[in-house]
Amino acid sequence: MKREEREKVQREGFLKACSKLHQKLSRPLSLEQKEAFDELWGENKHDEIVNVSALIYKLGRNTMAHGYQSRGVYLTEGIEDFEMASGALNLNPFGFWSLYLHAYDRLWEEFLKIHDLNHPYLKSMRLYRDSLLN
């Protein structure tokens, strides 16, 4: 069986199974949903998505497959940032991001202390950094 044929069989099987989970998954997108999707992904991108099952297949299946197969890292809001427990890492993504930003800012501060602050390259990097993080 050729690659395209295998992908079609996989896609059709996934969509058929999704349609059995809940009837809303096989209904066409509403006009409001299409407009919101296009606003997020680009003009007329909703044409590639006939229903919610197709959306899950196109944008969510890899995340689900890899997420369900992953071992040892679990997301939770029940802790401040992260902790190891029973050989696994429990991670609060919000707390972890806060720690990351703090460390990132400290590294920039150290870097800027030892370099010419008026150098054009550093000015553009600070502007770029500030636009990304704010």
C-alpha positions as CSV (number, residue, x, y, z in Angstrom):
1,M,0.0,0.0,0.0
2,K,1.4,3.4,-1.0
3,R,2.0,6.1,1.6
4,E,-0.9,8.3,0.4
5,E,-3.3,5.3,0.6
6,R,-2.1,4.5,4.2
7,E,-2.6,8.1,5.3
8,K,-6.1,8.1,3.8
9,V,-7.0,4.9,5.6
10,Q,-5.6,6.3,8.8
11,R,-7.5,9.6,8.4
12,E,-10.8,8.0,7.5
13,G,-10.5,5.5,10.4
14,F,-9.8,8.3,12.8
15,L,-12.7,10.5,11.5
16,K,-15.1,7.5,11.7
17,A,-14.1,6.8,15.3
18,C,-14.5,10.4,16.2
19,S,-18.0,10.6,14.7
20,K,-19.0,7.8,17.1
21,L,-17.7,9.7,20.2
22,H,-20.2,12.5,20.0
23,Q,-22.5,13.8,17.3
24,K,-21.1,17.3,17.6
25,L,-17.8,16.1,16.3
26,S,-19.2,15.2,12.9
27,R,-21.4,18.3,12.4
28,P,-20.2,20.9,10.0
29,L,-18.6,24.0,11.4
30,S,-20.9,27.0,12.0
31,L,-20.4,30.3,10.2
32,E,-19.1,31.7,13.5
33,Q,-16.7,28.9,14.0
34,K,-15.4,29.2,10.4
35,E,-14.8,32.9,10.8
36,A,-13.0,32.4,14.2
37,F,-10.9,29.7,12.6
38,D,-10.0,31.8,9.7
39,E,-9.1,34.7,12.0
40,L,-6.7,32.4,13.8
41,W,-5.2,30.5,10.9
42,G,-5.8,32.6,7.7
43,E,-8.4,33.4,5.1
44,N,-10.4,30.4,3.9
45,K,-8.4,27.9,6.0
46,H,-11.7,26.6,7.3
47,D,-12.2,25.0,3.9
48,E,-9.7,22.3,4.9
49,I,-11.8,21.5,8.0
50,V,-15.2,20.1,7.3
51,N,-16.1,19.3,11.0
52,V,-14.6,19.2,14.5
53,S,-13.3,15.6,13.9
54,A,-11.3,16.9,10.9
55,L,-9.9,19.7,13.1
56,I,-8.8,17.2,15.8
57,Y,-7.2,15.1,13.1
58,K,-5.4,18.0,11.4
59,L,-4.2,19.9,14.5
60,G,-4.6,17.8,17.6
61,R,-3.9,14.1,16.8
62,N,-0.1,14.3,17.1
63,T,-0.4,16.2,20.4
64,M,-2.8,13.6,21.7
65,A,-0.8,10.6,20.5
66,H,2.5,11.8,21.8
67,G,0.9,13.1,25.0
68,Y,-0.8,9.8,25.8
69,Q,2.4,7.9,25.0
70,S,4.7,10.1,27.0
71,R,6.0,8.8,30.2
72,G,7.4,10.7,33.1
73,V,6.3,14.3,32.6
74,Y,2.9,15.4,33.7
75,L,1.2,18.8,33.6
76,T,-0.6,20.0,36.7
77,E,-1.6,23.2,38.4
78,G,-1.5,21.5,41.8
79,I,2.1,22.5,42.5
80,E,4.0,25.8,42.4
81,D,6.4,25.1,39.6
82,F,7.8,21.5,39.4
83,E,8.6,18.5,41.5
84,M,9.9,15.0,41.0
85,A,7.6,12.3,42.5
86,S,7.7,8.5,42.0
87,G,10.3,8.9,39.2
88,A,8.2,11.3,37.2
89,L,8.3,15.1,36.7
90,N,5.2,17.0,37.7
91,L,5.2,20.4,36.0
92,N,3.1,23.5,36.4
93,P,3.5,25.2,33.0
94,F,2.6,28.6,34.4
95,G,5.0,28.3,37.3
96,F,7.7,26.9,35.1
97,W,7.3,29.7,32.5
98,S,7.6,32.3,35.4
99,L,10.9,30.6,36.5
100,Y,12.1,30.6,32.9
101,L,11.4,34.3,32.3
102,H,13.2,35.2,35.6
103,A,16.3,33.2,34.6
104,Y,16.2,34.6,31.0
105,D,16.1,38.1,32.3
106,R,19.0,37.5,34.7
107,L,21.1,36.1,31.8
108,W,20.4,39.3,29.7
109,E,21.3,41.5,32.7
110,E,24.6,39.7,33.0
111,F,25.3,39.9,29.3
112,L,24.5,43.6,29.1
113,K,26.8,44.4,32.1
114,I,29.8,43.2,30.2
115,H,29.0,44.6,26.7
116,D,28.6,48.0,25.1
117,L,25.0,48.9,25.6
118,N,25.0,51.4,22.7
119,H,26.1,48.9,20.1
120,P,23.4,48.8,17.4
121,Y,23.2,45.0,17.5
122,L,22.5,45.0,21.2
123,K,19.9,47.8,20.8
124,S,18.0,45.7,18.2
125,M,18.2,42.6,20.3
126,R,16.8,44.4,23.3
127,L,13.9,45.7,21.2
128,Y,13.3,42.2,19.8
129,R,13.4,40.6,23.2
130,D,11.1,43.1,24.7
131,S,8.5,42.7,21.9
132,L,8.6,38.9,22.4
133,L,8.2,38.9,26.1
134,N,5.8,41.7,26.7
